[in-house]
Amino acid sequence: MNELQIRNAVLEDVPSIVEIWKEFFDFHGARDPHYTRTENGHELFGGFIRSQMGQEESDVWVAVQDGIVVGYCLAKIEKTPPVFVRPTYGSIWDLAVAAGARRQGVGESLVRAVEAWFSENGQTRFETRLSTTNEVSTAFWAKMGYRGYALQVCKEVGEQGSESGVKKIRLP
């Protein structure tokens, strides 16, 4: 493996980011139908990524190997409701690595770069959401030192009011 470069994304990276996102979303979709993407979802995502690049409270990083984007991370500084002592926190919205580049330190390198950006911007709490049906990301985030602190739950019902075939989790 040649040296991995982590840098802020530029507009020319968007098509590669979108391709990785499609693979990432389809990987999730195979585990939970909630993640089924729309026909033009990739185009909408591309516009969204462009809007997040280089902002004061959001940015996108890419991992580049041999001149090819092999991963990306979208991070934002979010505001908490005024009842919390900490007014803001770092939030990782998306982290995806191309299938052929997984388990080579790409995701870890991206997360470390984003965590450094959070710290440089005064953030002391970092959060992310993950799909409980994705065993790969669940293990990755645990390895990175992230722990659960809340559980977001959902219920889906069909047209007839019956529950869908989504895998159920046991609530604490």
OpenMM code with the backbone's topology and positions (N, CA, C; nanometers):
from openmm import Vec3, app, unit

residues = "MET ASN GLU LEU GLN ILE ARG ASN ALA VAL LEU GLU ASP VAL PRO SER ILE VAL GLU ILE TRP LYS GLU PHE PHE ASP PHE HIS GLY ALA ARG ASP PRO HIS TYR THR ARG THR GLU ASN GLY HIS GLU LEU PHE GLY GLY PHE ILE ARG SER GLN MET GLY GLN GLU GLU SER ASP VAL TRP VAL ALA VAL GLN ASP GLY ILE VAL VAL GLY TYR CYS LEU ALA LYS ILE GLU LYS THR PRO PRO VAL PHE VAL ARG PRO THR TYR GLY SER ILE TRP ASP LEU ALA VAL ALA ALA GLY ALA ARG ARG GLN GLY VAL GLY GLU SER LEU VAL ARG ALA VAL GLU ALA TRP PHE SER GLU ASN GLY GLN THR ARG PHE GLU THR ARG LEU SER THR THR ASN GLU VAL SER THR ALA PHE TRP ALA LYS MET GLY TYR ARG GLY TYR ALA LEU GLN VAL CYS LYS GLU VAL GLY GLU GLN GLY SER GLU SER GLY VAL LYS LYS ILE ARG LEU PRO".split()
positions = [
    Vec3(0.0840, -0.1175, 0.0000),
    Vec3(0.0000, 0.0000, 0.0000),
    Vec3(0.0886, 0.1240, 0.0000),
    Vec3(0.0652, 0.2137, -0.0937),
    Vec3(0.1383, 0.3394, -0.0977),
    Vec3(0.0859, 0.4319, 0.0102),
    Vec3(0.1607, 0.5396, 0.0330),
    Vec3(0.1259, 0.6335, 0.1394),
    Vec3(-0.0146, 0.6899, 0.1185),
    Vec3(-0.0866, 0.6978, 0.2278),
    Vec3(-0.2221, 0.7499, 0.2293),
    Vec3(-0.2169, 0.8977, 0.2622),
    Vec3(-0.2874, 0.9772, 0.1848),
    Vec3(-0.2944, 1.1212, 0.2090),
    Vec3(-0.4352, 1.1550, 0.2549),
    Vec3(-0.4465, 1.2288, 0.3655),
    Vec3(-0.5748, 1.2787, 0.4132),
    Vec3(-0.5726, 1.4289, 0.3917),
    Vec3(-0.6745, 1.4794, 0.3230),
    Vec3(-0.6808, 1.6235, 0.2959),
    Vec3(-0.8262, 1.6666, 0.2861),
    Vec3(-0.8462, 1.7985, 0.2891),
    Vec3(-0.9800, 1.8513, 0.2688),
    Vec3(-1.0217, 1.8255, 0.1246),
    Vec3(-1.1458, 1.7899, 0.1078),
    Vec3(-1.1983, 1.7628, -0.0253),
    Vec3(-1.2078, 1.8917, -0.1064),
    Vec3(-1.1932, 1.8770, -0.2363),
    Vec3(-1.2125, 1.9866, -0.3317),
    Vec3(-1.3227, 1.9437, -0.4288),
    Vec3(-1.3754, 2.0389, -0.5037),
    Vec3(-1.4882, 2.0093, -0.5930),
    Vec3(-1.4600, 1.8940, -0.6887),
    Vec3(-1.3355, 1.8806, -0.7342),
    Vec3(-1.3003, 1.7724, -0.8260),
    Vec3(-1.3141, 1.6343, -0.7621),
    Vec3(-1.3187, 1.6286, -0.6289),
    Vec3(-1.3332, 1.5012, -0.5575),
    Vec3(-1.4774, 1.4532, -0.5504),
    Vec3(-1.5729, 1.5411, -0.5757),
    Vec3(-1.7137, 1.5071, -0.5540),
    Vec3(-1.7578, 1.3829, -0.6319),
    Vec3(-1.7255, 1.3669, -0.7601),
    Vec3(-1.7690, 1.2440, -0.8283),
    Vec3(-1.7179, 1.1158, -0.7609),
    Vec3(-1.5948, 1.1174, -0.7128),
    Vec3(-1.5408, 0.9997, -0.6438),
    Vec3(-1.6104, 0.9777, -0.5106),
    Vec3(-1.6364, 1.0859, -0.4387),
    Vec3(-1.7078, 1.0761, -0.3115),
    Vec3(-1.8463, 1.0170, -0.3348),
    Vec3(-1.9130, 1.0622, -0.4385),
    Vec3(-2.0484, 1.0126, -0.4690),
    Vec3(-2.0449, 0.8626, -0.4995),
    Vec3(-1.9448, 0.8155, -0.5725),
    Vec3(-1.9342, 0.6720, -0.6022),
    Vec3(-1.9148, 0.5903, -0.4746),
    Vec3(-1.8302, 0.6405, -0.3851),
    Vec3(-1.8091, 0.5713, -0.2575),
    Vec3(-1.9382, 0.5735, -0.1764),
    Vec3(-2.0080, 0.6869, -0.1770),
    Vec3(-2.1348, 0.6981, -0.1054),
    Vec3(-2.2367, 0.5965, -0.1581),
    Vec3(-2.2450, 0.5807, -0.2894),
    Vec3(-2.3399, 0.4841, -0.3467),
    Vec3(-2.3096, 0.3434, -0.2953),
    Vec3(-2.1829, 0.3061, -0.2964),
    Vec3(-2.1431, 0.1742, -0.2459),
    Vec3(-2.1782, 0.1614, -0.0977),
    Vec3(-2.1487, 0.2653, -0.0209),
    Vec3(-2.1760, 0.2705, 0.1233),
    Vec3(-2.3267, 0.2583, 0.1502),
    Vec3(-2.4066, 0.3333, 0.0778),
    Vec3(-2.5513, 0.3315, 0.0989),
    Vec3(-2.6101, 0.1963, 0.0588),
    Vec3(-2.5629, 0.1392, -0.0505),
    Vec3(-2.6107, 0.0075, -0.0929),
    Vec3(-2.5701, -0.1015, 0.0061),
    Vec3(-2.4517, -0.0879, 0.0668),
    Vec3(-2.4069, -0.1809, 0.1706),
    Vec3(-2.5054, -0.1782, 0.2873),
    Vec3(-2.5459, -0.0571, 0.3278),
    Vec3(-2.6459, -0.0441, 0.4334),
    Vec3(-2.7822, -0.0960, 0.3879),
    Vec3(-2.8184, -0.0663, 0.2650),
    Vec3(-2.9473, -0.1088, 0.2126),
    Vec3(-2.9648, -0.2594, 0.2095),
    Vec3(-2.8551, -0.3319, 0.1923),
    Vec3(-2.8610, -0.4778, 0.1936),
    Vec3(-2.8917, -0.5310, 0.3333),
    Vec3(-2.8687, -0.4479, 0.4344),
    Vec3(-2.8917, -0.4878, 0.5728),
    Vec3(-3.0226, -0.4340, 0.6296),
    Vec3(-3.0715, -0.3247, 0.5734),
    Vec3(-3.1939, -0.2616, 0.6219),
    Vec3(-3.2583, -0.1865, 0.5052),
    Vec3(-3.3802, -0.2216, 0.4684),
    Vec3(-3.4448, -0.1576, 0.3540),
    Vec3(-3.4667, -0.0070, 0.3711),
    Vec3(-3.4574, 0.0424, 0.4927),
    Vec3(-3.4688, 0.1871, 0.5150),
    Vec3(-3.3652, 0.2628, 0.4314),
    Vec3(-3.2509, 0.2013, 0.4078),
    Vec3(-3.1419, 0.2651, 0.3357),
    Vec3(-3.1483, 0.2441, 0.1850),
    Vec3(-3.2634, 0.2148, 0.1329),
    Vec3(-3.2792, 0.2050, -0.0120),
    Vec3(-3.2754, 0.3467, -0.0684),
    Vec3(-3.1860, 0.3691, -0.1628),
    Vec3(-3.1709, 0.5051, -0.2156),
    Vec3(-3.2631, 0.5300, -0.3342),
    Vec3(-3.2965, 0.6551, -0.3518),
    Vec3(-3.3802, 0.6941, -0.4642),
    Vec3(-3.2974, 0.6916, -0.5927),
    Vec3(-3.3661, 0.6952, -0.7037),
    Vec3(-3.2988, 0.6906, -0.8337),
    Vec3(-3.1991, 0.8047, -0.8506),
    Vec3(-3.2331, 0.9227, -0.7996),
    Vec3(-3.1430, 1.0373, -0.8127),
    Vec3(-3.0754, 1.0726, -0.6806),
    Vec3(-3.0776, 0.9803, -0.5852),
    Vec3(-3.0179, 1.0063, -0.4547),
    Vec3(-2.8722, 1.0472, -0.4630),
    Vec3(-2.7977, 0.9839, -0.5527),
    Vec3(-2.6550, 1.0172, -0.5653),
    Vec3(-2.6345, 1.1603, -0.6143),
    Vec3(-2.7239, 1.2087, -0.7002),
    Vec3(-2.7126, 1.3467, -0.7476),
    Vec3(-2.7435, 1.4445, -0.6341),
    Vec3(-2.8467, 1.4135, -0.5573),
    Vec3(-2.8815, 1.4973, -0.4431),
    Vec3(-2.7684, 1.4982, -0.3407),
    Vec3(-2.7109, 1.3815, -0.3170),
    Vec3(-2.6001, 1.3728, -0.2219),
    Vec3(-2.4811, 1.4550, -0.2710),
    Vec3(-2.4512, 1.4486, -0.3996),
    Vec3(-2.3403, 1.5268, -0.4545),
    Vec3(-2.3592, 1.6757, -0.4282),
    Vec3(-2.4803, 1.7255, -0.4474),
    Vec3(-2.5095, 1.8662, -0.4184),
    Vec3(-2.4937, 1.8974, -0.2704),
    Vec3(-2.5398, 1.8049, -0.1864),
    Vec3(-2.5275, 1.8239, -0.0420),
    Vec3(-2.3805, 1.8287, -0.0008),
    Vec3(-2.3000, 1.7367, -0.0514),
    Vec3(-2.1569, 1.7349, -0.0172),
    Vec3(-2.0908, 1.8657, -0.0594),
    Vec3(-2.1210, 1.9128, -0.1791),
    Vec3(-2.0643, 2.0409, -0.2247),
    Vec3(-2.0972, 2.1523, -0.1257),
    Vec3(-2.2194, 2.1529, -0.0749),
    Vec3(-2.2631, 2.2597, 0.0162),
    Vec3(-2.1949, 2.2532, 0.1517),
    Vec3(-2.1389, 2.1385, 0.1878),
    Vec3(-2.0759, 2.1205, 0.3191),
    Vec3(-1.9256, 2.1445, 0.3174),
    Vec3(-1.8680, 2.1537, 0.2011),
    Vec3(-1.7230, 2.1658, 0.1881),
    Vec3(-1.6737, 2.3044, 0.2281),
    Vec3(-1.5736, 2.3069, 0.3164),
    Vec3(-1.5051, 2.4315, 0.3504),
    Vec3(-1.5871, 2.5328, 0.4266),
    Vec3(-1.6904, 2.4886, 0.4932),
    Vec3(-1.7724, 2.5802, 0.5713),
    Vec3(-1.7103, 2.5997, 0.7094),
    Vec3(-1.7531, 2.7040, 0.7784),
    Vec3(-1.7002, 2.7294, 0.9122),
    Vec3(-1.7356, 2.6164, 1.0084),
    Vec3(-1.8561, 2.5618, 0.9953),
    Vec3(-1.9009, 2.4588, 1.0887),
    Vec3(-1.9189, 2.3219, 1.0243),
    Vec3(-1.8677, 2.3026, 0.9038),
    Vec3(-1.8690, 2.1702, 0.8414),
    Vec3(-1.7569, 2.1625, 0.7392),
    Vec3(-1.7149, 2.0407, 0.7128),
    Vec3(-1.6147, 2.0198, 0.6076),
    Vec3(-1.6139, 1.8722, 0.5697),
    Vec3(-1.5468, 1.8450, 0.4602),
    Vec3(-1.5363, 1.7093, 0.4078),
    Vec3(-1.3885, 1.6792, 0.3872),
    Vec3(-1.3467, 1.5612, 0.4300),
    Vec3(-1.2092, 1.5148, 0.4123),
    Vec3(-1.2109, 1.3939, 0.3206),
    Vec3(-1.1026, 1.3764, 0.2477),
    Vec3(-1.0876, 1.2580, 0.1640),
    Vec3(-0.9568, 1.1888, 0.1967),
    Vec3(-0.9565, 1.0586, 0.1753),
    Vec3(-0.8357, 0.9774, 0.1834),
    Vec3(-0.7983, 0.9451, 0.0392),
    Vec3(-0.6747, 0.9756, 0.0034),
    Vec3(-0.6289, 0.9573, -0.1341),
    Vec3(-0.5088, 0.8632, -0.1348),
    Vec3(-0.5164, 0.7645, -0.2238),
    Vec3(-0.4072, 0.6678, -0.2393),
    Vec3(-0.3816, 0.6501, -0.3884),
    Vec3(-0.2574, 0.6666, -0.4287),
    Vec3(-0.2205, 0.6571, -0.5710),
    Vec3(-0.3071, 0.7482, -0.6573),
    Vec3(-0.3390, 0.8653, -0.6047),
    Vec3(-0.4188, 0.9632, -0.6788),
    Vec3(-0.5668, 0.9338, -0.6847),
    Vec3(-0.6120, 0.8310, -0.6142),
    Vec3(-0.7531, 0.7903, -0.6173),
    Vec3(-0.8152, 0.8121, -0.4801),
    Vec3(-0.9326, 0.8742, -0.4775),
    Vec3(-1.0055, 0.8919, -0.3528),
    Vec3(-1.0600, 0.7553, -0.3107),
    Vec3(-1.0201, 0.7097, -0.1909),
    Vec3(-1.0619, 0.5771, -0.1431),
    Vec3(-1.1514, 0.5857, -0.0191),
    Vec3(-1.1764, 0.7075, 0.0284),
    Vec3(-1.2641, 0.7251, 0.1436),
    Vec3(-1.2948, 0.8716, 0.1638),
    Vec3(-1.4003, 0.8977, 0.2396),
    Vec3(-1.4345, 1.0356, 0.2724),
    Vec3(-1.4999, 1.0399, 0.4094),
    Vec3(-1.4993, 1.1595, 0.4673),
    Vec3(-1.5645, 1.1815, 0.5957),
    Vec3(-1.6261, 1.3212, 0.5939),
    Vec3(-1.7526, 1.3294, 0.6312),
    Vec3(-1.8239, 1.4560, 0.6452),
    Vec3(-1.8427, 1.4813, 0.7933),
    Vec3(-1.7987, 1.5974, 0.8401),
    Vec3(-1.8107, 1.6317, 0.9817),
    Vec3(-1.8663, 1.7718, 0.9980),
    Vec3(-1.9380, 1.7900, 1.1099),
    Vec3(-1.9995, 1.9194, 1.1389),
    Vec3(-1.9846, 1.9515, 1.2864),
    Vec3(-1.9839, 2.0789, 1.3161),
    Vec3(-1.9933, 2.1236, 1.4544),
    Vec3(-2.1397, 2.1592, 1.4765),
    Vec3(-2.2020, 2.0853, 1.5667),
    Vec3(-2.3457, 2.0988, 1.5920),
    Vec3(-2.3706, 2.1755, 1.7211),
    Vec3(-2.4864, 2.2381, 1.7292),
    Vec3(-2.5279, 2.3080, 1.8501),
    Vec3(-2.6176, 2.2172, 1.9342),
    Vec3(-2.6002, 2.2251, 2.0648),
    Vec3(-2.6878, 2.1512, 2.1554),
    Vec3(-2.8010, 2.2450, 2.1993),
    Vec3(-2.9100, 2.1885, 2.2480),
    Vec3(-3.0140, 2.2749, 2.3066),
    Vec3(-2.9551, 2.3532, 2.4248),
    Vec3(-3.0126, 2.4683, 2.4581),
    Vec3(-2.9538, 2.5540, 2.5623),
    Vec3(-2.9539, 2.4945, 2.7035),
    Vec3(-3.0145, 2.3790, 2.7223),
    Vec3(-3.0157, 2.3170, 2.8552),
    Vec3(-2.8871, 2.2409, 2.8851),
    Vec3(-2.8015, 2.2209, 2.7847),
    Vec3(-2.6761, 2.1482, 2.8033),
    Vec3(-2.5622, 2.2449, 2.8369),
    Vec3(-2.4688, 2.1994, 2.9206),
    Vec3(-2.3536, 2.2805, 2.9588),
    Vec3(-2.2661, 2.3088, 2.8372),
    Vec3(-2.2423, 2.2061, 2.7553),
    Vec3(-2.1611, 2.2252, 2.6339),
    Vec3(-2.2522, 2.2783, 2.5234),
    Vec3(-2.2202, 2.3947, 2.4684),
    Vec3(-2.3085, 2.4512, 2.3653),
    Vec3(-2.2952, 2.3854, 2.2280),
    Vec3(-2.1810, 2.3171, 2.2043),
    Vec3(-2.1573, 2.2549, 2.0738),
    Vec3(-2.0845, 2.1219, 2.0915),
    Vec3(-2.0845, 2.0434, 1.9842),
    Vec3(-2.0105, 1.9162, 1.9827),
    Vec3(-1.9741, 1.8835, 1.8384),
    Vec3(-1.8732, 1.8003, 1.8216),
    Vec3(-1.8328, 1.7552, 1.6887),
    Vec3(-1.9155, 1.6346, 1.6477),
    Vec3(-1.9687, 1.6386, 1.5274),
    Vec3(-2.0549, 1.5311, 1.4786),
    Vec3(-2.0031, 1.4776, 1.3458),
    Vec3(-1.9749, 1.3482, 1.3428),
    Vec3(-1.9334, 1.2837, 1.2183),
    Vec3(-2.0607, 1.2336, 1.1512),
    Vec3(-2.0952, 1.2923, 1.0392),
    Vec3(-2.2183, 1.2577, 0.9683),
    Vec3(-2.2009, 1.1351, 0.8808),
    Vec3(-2.0907, 1.1280, 0.8107),
    Vec3(-2.0649, 1.0176, 0.7184),
    Vec3(-1.9180, 0.9813, 0.7248),
    Vec3(-1.8928, 0.8530, 0.7214),
    Vec3(-1.7573, 0.8007, 0.7049),
    Vec3(-1.7722, 0.6785, 0.6160),
    Vec3(-1.7064, 0.6800, 0.5019),
    Vec3(-1.7160, 0.5659, 0.4110),
    Vec3(-1.5817, 0.5427, 0.3441),
    Vec3(-1.5493, 0.4154, 0.3310),
    Vec3(-1.4252, 0.3733, 0.2659),
    Vec3(-1.4628, 0.2753, 0.1551),
    Vec3(-1.4033, 0.2919, 0.0389),
    Vec3(-1.4279, 0.2010, -0.0729),
    Vec3(-1.3956, 0.0578, -0.0308),
    Vec3(-1.4750, -0.0359, -0.0785),
    Vec3(-1.4613, -0.1762, -0.0375),
    Vec3(-1.3179, -0.2272, -0.0517),
    Vec3(-1.2510, -0.1935, -0.1590),
    Vec3(-1.1156, -0.2427, -0.1831),
    Vec3(-1.0091, -0.1815, -0.0936),
    Vec3(-1.0456, -0.0778, -0.0174),
    Vec3(-0.9482, -0.0097, 0.0689),
    Vec3(-0.9783, -0.0288, 0.2174),
    Vec3(-1.0778, -0.1097, 0.2482),
    Vec3(-1.1133, -0.1307, 0.3892),
    Vec3(-1.0087, -0.2149, 0.4602),
    Vec3(-1.0052, -0.1979, 0.5914),
    Vec3(-0.9144, -0.2710, 0.6816),
    Vec3(-0.7672, -0.2415, 0.6519),
    Vec3(-0.7427, -0.1183, 0.6064),
    Vec3(-0.6055, -0.0749, 0.5789),
    Vec3(-0.5723, 0.0551, 0.6514),
    Vec3(-0.6558, 0.0941, 0.7461),
    Vec3(-0.6308, 0.2156, 0.8238),
    Vec3(-0.6878, 0.3423, 0.7647),
    Vec3(-0.7617, 0.3315, 0.6556),
    Vec3(-0.8169, 0.4497, 0.5897),
    Vec3(-0.9204, 0.5180, 0.6791),
    Vec3(-1.0170, 0.4425, 0.7292),
    Vec3(-1.1198, 0.4996, 0.8151),
    Vec3(-1.0606, 0.5611, 0.9405),
    Vec3(-0.9678, 0.4897, 1.0020),
    Vec3(-0.9032, 0.5414, 1.1227),
    Vec3(-0.8304, 0.6722, 1.0939),
    Vec3(-0.7612, 0.6808, 0.9826),
    Vec3(-0.6892, 0.8034, 0.9465),
    Vec3(-0.7860, 0.9192, 0.9244),
    Vec3(-0.8968, 0.8926, 0.8593),
    Vec3(-0.9972, 0.9967, 0.8388),
    Vec3(-1.0553, 1.0442, 0.9715),
    Vec3(-1.0897, 0.9510, 1.0582),
    Vec3(-1.1473, 0.9885, 1.1881),
    Vec3(-1.0470, 1.0699, 1.2687),
    Vec3(-0.9217, 1.0299, 1.2712),
    Vec3(-0.8207, 1.1050, 1.3471),
    Vec3(-0.8054, 1.2479, 1.2933),
    Vec3(-0.8110, 1.2656, 1.1612),
    Vec3(-0.8017, 1.4000, 1.1026),
    Vec3(-0.9219, 1.4850, 1.1435),
    Vec3(-1.0398, 1.4261, 1.1412),
    Vec3(-1.1612, 1.4984, 1.1786),
    Vec3(-1.1596, 1.5308, 1.3281),
    Vec3(-1.1165, 1.4366, 1.4100),
    Vec3(-1.1081, 1.4623, 1.5535),
    Vec3(-1.0103, 1.5774, 1.5821),
    Vec3(-0.9015, 1.5852, 1.5073),
    Vec3(-0.8059, 1.6960, 1.5235),
    Vec3(-0.8733, 1.8286, 1.4878),
    Vec3(-0.9522, 1.8291, 1.3791),
    Vec3(-1.0253, 1.9498, 1.3397),
    Vec3(-1.1238, 1.9901, 1.4482),
    Vec3(-1.1952, 1.8922, 1.5027),
    Vec3(-1.2878, 1.9216, 1.6129),
    Vec3(-1.2118, 1.9873, 1.7283),
    Vec3(-1.1007, 1.9266, 1.7686),
    Vec3(-1.0224, 1.9792, 1.8809),
    Vec3(-0.9714, 2.1206, 1.8524),
    Vec3(-0.9218, 2.1429, 1.7306),
    Vec3(-0.8746, 2.2763, 1.6919),
    Vec3(-0.9864, 2.3795, 1.7005),
    Vec3(-1.1091, 2.3343, 1.6873),
    Vec3(-1.2256, 2.4225, 1.6931),
    Vec3(-1.2940, 2.4183, 1.8296),
    Vec3(-1.2203, 2.3742, 1.9324),
    Vec3(-1.2685, 2.3809, 2.0691),
    Vec3(-1.3681, 2.2737, 2.1106),
    Vec3(-1.3834, 2.1709, 2.0303),
    Vec3(-1.4788, 2.0650, 2.0634),
    Vec3(-1.4129, 1.9603, 2.1526),
    Vec3(-1.4851, 1.9176, 2.2560),
    Vec3(-1.4338, 1.8150, 2.3469),
    Vec3(-1.5226, 1.6911, 2.3474),
    Vec3(-1.6315, 1.6951, 2.2745),
    Vec3(-1.7209, 1.5794, 2.2627),
    Vec3(-1.7418, 1.5527, 2.1142),
    Vec3(-1.7212, 1.4264, 2.0748),
    Vec3(-1.7390, 1.3864, 1.9353),
    Vec3(-1.8474, 1.2806, 1.9308),
    Vec3(-1.9386, 1.2912, 1.8368),
    Vec3(-2.0478, 1.1959, 1.8235),
    Vec3(-2.0618, 1.1489, 1.6793),
    Vec3(-2.1233, 1.0342, 1.6638),
    Vec3(-2.1634, 0.9848, 1.5330),
    Vec3(-2.2844, 0.8950, 1.5519),
    Vec3(-2.3585, 0.8749, 1.4472),
    Vec3(-2.4694, 0.7798, 1.4485),
    Vec3(-2.4296, 0.6639, 1.3608),
    Vec3(-2.4727, 0.5453, 1.3984),
    Vec3(-2.4428, 0.4301, 1.3146),
    Vec3(-2.5635, 0.3388, 1.3097),
    Vec3(-2.5691, 0.2645, 1.2054),
    Vec3(-2.6786, 0.1698, 1.1877),
    Vec3(-2.6461, 0.0435, 1.2671),
    Vec3(-2.7381, 0.0039, 1.3538),
    Vec3(-2.7160, -0.1165, 1.4334),
    Vec3(-2.7185, -0.2423, 1.3484),
    Vec3(-2.7651, -0.2318, 1.2249),
    Vec3(-2.7661, -0.3477, 1.1361),
    Vec3(-2.6347, -0.3624, 1.0587),
    Vec3(-2.5431, -0.2682, 1.0769),
    Vec3(-2.4138, -0.2731, 1.0084),
    Vec3(-2.3073, -0.3186, 1.1074),
    Vec3(-2.2776, -0.4469, 1.1055),
    Vec3(-2.1811, -0.5047, 1.1983),
    Vec3(-2.0396, -0.4520, 1.1766),
    Vec3(-2.0074, -0.4111, 1.0545),
    Vec3(-1.8743, -0.3596, 1.0244),
    Vec3(-1.8542, -0.2245, 1.0938),
    Vec3(-1.9497, -0.1327, 1.0767),
    Vec3(-1.9328, -0.0011, 1.1389),
    Vec3(-1.9464, -0.0077, 1.2901),
    Vec3(-2.0305, -0.0946, 1.3409),
    Vec3(-2.0437, -0.1094, 1.4854),
    Vec3(-1.9098, -0.1485, 1.5479),
    Vec3(-1.8423, -0.2446, 1.4891),
    Vec3(-1.7114, -0.2874, 1.5396),
    Vec3(-1.6069, -0.1773, 1.5215),
    Vec3(-1.6107, -0.1077, 1.4079),
    Vec3(-1.5137, -0.0013, 1.3819),
    Vec3(-1.5225, 0.1084, 1.4869),
    Vec3(-1.6429, 0.1579, 1.5135),
    Vec3(-1.6574, 0.2693, 1.6067),
    Vec3(-1.6189, 0.2284, 1.7483),
    Vec3(-1.6465, 0.1050, 1.7870),
    Vec3(-1.6035, 0.0565, 1.9186),
    Vec3(-1.4504, 0.0565, 1.9255),
    Vec3(-1.3849, 0.0118, 1.8184),
    Vec3(-1.2383, 0.0102, 1.8127),
    Vec3(-1.1816, 0.1520, 1.8241),
    Vec3(-1.2532, 0.2499, 1.7699),
    Vec3(-1.2081, 0.3885, 1.7730),
    Vec3(-1.2330, 0.4544, 1.9086),
    Vec3(-1.2964, 0.3813, 2.0015),
    Vec3(-1.3180, 0.4348, 2.1355),
    Vec3(-1.4529, 0.5011, 2.1568),
    Vec3(-1.5411, 0.4912, 2.0602),
    Vec3(-1.6746, 0.5505, 2.0743),
    Vec3(-1.7647, 0.4511, 2.1474),
    Vec3(-1.8517, 0.5034, 2.2309),
    Vec3(-1.9421, 0.4193, 2.3081),
    Vec3(-2.0843, 0.4699, 2.2911),
    Vec3(-2.1776, 0.3808, 2.3084),
    Vec3(-2.3174, 0.4209, 2.3016),
    Vec3(-2.3560, 0.5028, 2.4235),
    Vec3(-2.4393, 0.6034, 2.4035),
    Vec3(-2.4904, 0.6811, 2.5159),
    Vec3(-2.6409, 0.7036, 2.5030),
    Vec3(-2.6948, 0.6774, 2.3857),
    Vec3(-2.8381, 0.6898, 2.3621),
    Vec3(-2.8733, 0.5882, 2.2551),
    Vec3(-2.9962, 0.5529, 2.2479),
    Vec3(-3.0407, 0.4602, 2.1451),
    Vec3(-3.1577, 0.5237, 2.0724),
    Vec3(-3.1432, 0.5424, 1.9440),
    Vec3(-3.2521, 0.5935, 1.8620),
    Vec3(-3.3265, 0.4729, 1.8083),
    Vec3(-3.4563, 0.4711, 1.8256),
    Vec3(-3.5360, 0.3577, 1.7819),
    Vec3(-3.6388, 0.4035, 1.6802),
    Vec3(-3.6897, 0.3090, 1.6023),
    Vec3(-3.7928, 0.3413, 1.5045),
    Vec3(-3.8907, 0.2251, 1.4962),
    Vec3(-4.0026, 0.2548, 1.4375),
    Vec3(-4.1020, 0.1523, 1.4072),
    Vec3(-4.1541, 0.1836, 1.2682),
    Vec3(-4.1531, 0.0844, 1.1842),
    Vec3(-4.2069, 0.1014, 1.0503),
    Vec3(-4.3316, 0.0163, 1.0382),
    Vec3(-4.4344, 0.0716, 0.9770),
    Vec3(-4.5566, -0.0041, 0.9550),
    Vec3(-4.5884, -0.0017, 0.8066),
    Vec3(-4.6446, -0.1111, 0.7590),
    Vec3(-4.6819, -0.1199, 0.6182),
    Vec3(-4.8138, -0.0492, 0.5938),
    Vec3(-4.8596, -0.0546, 0.4719),
    Vec3(-4.9854, 0.0110, 0.4349),
    Vec3(-5.1032, -0.0412, 0.5162),
    Vec3(-5.0982, -0.1671, 0.5540),
    Vec3(-5.2065, -0.2275, 0.6299),
    Vec3(-5.1880, -0.2093, 0.7806),
    Vec3(-5.0804, -0.1403, 0.8222),
    Vec3(-5.0551, -0.1218, 0.9639),
    Vec3(-4.9707, -0.2321, 1.0252),
    Vec3(-4.9277, -0.3286, 0.9444),
    Vec3(-4.8458, -0.4360, 0.9995),
    Vec3(-4.6993, -0.3938, 0.9998),
    Vec3(-4.6232, -0.4460, 1.0939),
    Vec3(-4.4819, -0.4118, 1.1034),
    Vec3(-4.4040, -0.4725, 0.9867),
    Vec3(-4.3018, -0.4002, 0.9433),
    Vec3(-4.2190, -0.4489, 0.8325),
    Vec3(-4.1228, -0.5555, 0.8826),
    Vec3(-4.0459, -0.6118, 0.7918),
    Vec3(-3.9513, -0.7180, 0.8252),
    Vec3(-3.8170, -0.6676, 0.8727),
    Vec3(-3.8073, -0.5469, 0.9275),
    Vec3(-3.6814, -0.4923, 0.9753),
    Vec3(-3.6362, -0.5689, 1.0990),
    Vec3(-3.5083, -0.5997, 1.1042),
    Vec3(-3.4509, -0.6707, 1.2173),
    Vec3(-3.4748, -0.5906, 1.3456),
    Vec3(-3.5214, -0.6564, 1.4494),
    Vec3(-3.5501, -0.5897, 1.5762),
    Vec3(-3.4309, -0.6023, 1.6692),
    Vec3(-3.4132, -0.4989, 1.7502),
    Vec3(-3.3081, -0.5033, 1.8510),
    Vec3(-3.3733, -0.5060, 1.9883),
    Vec3(-3.3028, -0.5569, 2.0833),
    Vec3(-3.3549, -0.5654, 2.2197),
    Vec3(-3.3232, -0.4340, 2.2899),
    Vec3(-3.4253, -0.3701, 2.3438),
    Vec3(-3.4060, -0.2444, 2.4146),
    Vec3(-3.3630, -0.2720, 2.5578),
    Vec3(-3.2763, -0.1853, 2.6118),
    Vec3(-3.2300, -0.2047, 2.7494),
    Vec3(-3.3433, -0.1852, 2.8489),
] * unit.nanometer
topology = app.Topology()
chain = topology.addChain("A")
for resn in residues:
    res = topology.addResidue(resn, chain)
    for name in ("N", "CA", "C"):
        topology.addAtom(name, app.Element.getBySymbol(name[0]), res)
